[in-house]
C-alpha cells in the first residue's frame, strides 16, 4: 500500500484532472497550480464523489462515515 505522501500525490492528480475538466464551468478559465488549490476545490470534488456514490446506490452519509473511520485508522487524526 502506498504511503501517505504517495496517496496525497495521487489525490492531487485526481483533483487536478477534475479541475481541468471543470474549467469551462468554474470561475476561472485556467487550471490553478497545485499551490493555489483551495479547500473549496477539494470540497467540490468530494461532493461530486458523494453524488456518484449516491447514483451507484450507496448512502453518501455512510461513505463519509467510513472515510472518516479510515482517516482515524491512519493514525492520530480526529474527525
Residue pairs with C-beta under 8 A, 6 or more apart in sequence:
2 10
4 74
12 34
12 37
14 45
15 37
15 41
15 42
15 45
16 31
16 34
18 44
18 45
18 48
19 26
19 31
19 32
19 37
19 41
20 31
22 44
23 29
23 30
23 31
32 41
50 60
50 63
50 64
51 60
53 59
53 60
53 63
54 60
68 79
71 77
71 79
72 78
72 79
